[in-house]
Amino acid sequence: MKKSHLQSLFMGGLLSVGLVMSGSAFAAEYIPSLEKTRLFTEITHDCRDVVLKDWKPATRDVLAKYGIDVTAAKLCNGGDYPVFYVSLKYDPQGQTADFYQPFYEAMKKANKDRPYSMISDLDELIINVTYGQMGETKTDFERFQPCTL
């Protein structure tokens, strides 16, 4: 009788653990892989890779001035929408307005008021940058799952 009681306690414990684990999996926020993000399904189309050593737009100078390393880039939407793969020094969602506001203004000027995106591989974060009707900078953030090999 003791054995069946212990067995039922063990099985009940396993059932509880299973429910907790499956419940947390269902409760977790869905985070898409990079190619399934809004950036690559809704915002951009016809993206092509850029050879960094040959590509010298004014935006590269701004990125360098602010110490942002560009590891890759794409041009999308007929070449009018750059996507920069970057390593950021600071969390763009943190208390760093003194860094990012001047940076966004410099990028706006260098990119001739056109929108662009940055993909931060360190944070698994996409920053889509657009401008409002009054010229104010608008940022939209989206998380993505890193590629697992």
C-alpha positions in Angstrom: 0.0 0.0 0.0 2.9 2.4 0.7 4.3 1.8 -2.7 1.1 2.8 -4.5 0.7 5.9 -2.2 4.3 6.9 -3.1 3.7 6.2 -6.7 0.6 8.3 -6.8 2.4 11.2 -5.0 5.2 10.9 -7.6 2.8 10.8 -10.5 0.8 13.7 -9.1 4.1 15.7 -8.7 5.0 15.0 -12.3 1.5 16.0 -13.5 1.9 19.3 -11.6 5.3 20.0 -13.0 4.0 19.2 -16.5 1.1 21.6 -16.1 3.3 24.4 -14.8 5.8 23.9 -17.6 3.1 23.8 -20.3 1.3 26.8 -18.7 4.5 28.9 -18.8 5.1 27.9 -22.4 1.7 29.1 -23.4 1.9 32.2 -21.3 5.2 33.2 -22.9 5.1 36.0 -25.4 5.5 35.0 -29.1 8.9 36.3 -30.4 9.4 35.7 -34.1 12.6 34.7 -35.9 14.2 37.6 -37.7 12.8 36.8 -41.1 9.3 36.7 -39.7 9.4 40.1 -38.0 7.3 43.0 -39.1 10.4 44.5 -40.6 10.8 41.8 -43.2 7.1 40.9 -43.6 5.4 44.3 -43.7 7.9 47.2 -43.8 10.5 46.2 -46.3 10.6 44.2 -49.5 13.2 43.3 -52.2 16.1 43.6 -49.8 19.6 43.1 -51.1 22.9 42.8 -49.2 25.4 45.6 -49.4 29.1 45.1 -49.6 30.2 47.3 -46.7 33.7 48.1 -47.9 32.2 49.5 -51.1 29.2 51.3 -49.5 29.9 54.8 -48.2 26.6 56.6 -47.6 26.5 59.6 -45.2 24.7 57.5 -42.6 27.9 55.4 -42.2 29.7 58.4 -41.1 27.0 59.2 -38.5 27.1 55.6 -37.2 30.9 55.7 -36.9 30.8 59.1 -35.1 28.5 57.7 -32.5 30.6 54.6 -32.1 28.0 52.2 -33.5 29.6 49.3 -35.3 27.9 48.2 -38.5 28.4 44.5 -39.2 26.2 44.2 -42.3 23.6 46.2 -44.2 20.8 45.7 -46.7 19.0 48.1 -49.0 15.3 47.5 -49.4 12.3 49.0 -51.1 14.0 50.0 -54.3 17.2 51.0 -52.4 15.5 53.7 -50.4 15.3 51.9 -47.1 18.5 50.9 -45.4 18.7 48.2 -42.7 21.8 48.3 -40.6 23.0 45.3 -38.6 24.6 46.9 -35.6 26.2 46.5 -32.2 24.8 49.2 -29.9 26.7 50.6 -26.9 23.5 51.5 -25.0 20.0 50.1 -24.7 17.9 52.3 -27.0 14.9 51.7 -24.7 16.8 52.8 -21.6 17.5 56.3 -20.1 19.8 57.3 -22.9 18.0 60.2 -24.6 21.2 62.3 -24.4 22.9 59.8 -26.7 20.0 58.7 -29.0 18.2 62.0 -29.6 21.3 63.7 -31.2 22.1 60.4 -33.0 18.5 60.1 -34.5 18.7 63.8 -35.6 22.1 63.3 -37.3 20.8 60.1 -39.0 17.6 62.0 -40.1 19.8 64.6 -41.9 22.2 62.1 -43.3 19.4 59.8 -44.6 17.5 62.8 -46.0 14.4 62.3 -43.8 13.8 58.8 -45.0 13.1 55.9 -42.5 15.5 53.2 -41.7 16.0 50.3 -39.3 18.7 49.0 -37.1 19.0 45.4 -36.0 20.9 45.0 -32.8 22.3 41.4 -32.6 23.4 41.8 -29.0 19.9 42.7 -27.8 17.9 40.8 -30.4 16.1 44.0 -31.0 14.9 45.8 -34.2 14.6 49.6 -34.0 12.4 51.0 -36.8 12.9 54.7 -37.2 10.4 57.0 -38.9 9.4 60.6 -38.7 6.1 62.2 -37.8 4.3 65.0 -39.7 6.1 67.6 -37.5 9.5 66.0 -38.2 9.7 64.3 -34.8 11.6 61.0 -34.6 9.4 58.0 -33.9 10.9 54.7 -32.9 9.2 51.3 -32.9 10.9 48.4 -31.2 10.5 44.7 -32.0 12.2 41.7 -30.4 13.3 38.7 -32.5 14.7 35.3 -31.7 18.3 34.8 -32.6 19.2 32.2 -35.3 20.2 28.9 -33.7 22.4 26.7 -35.7 
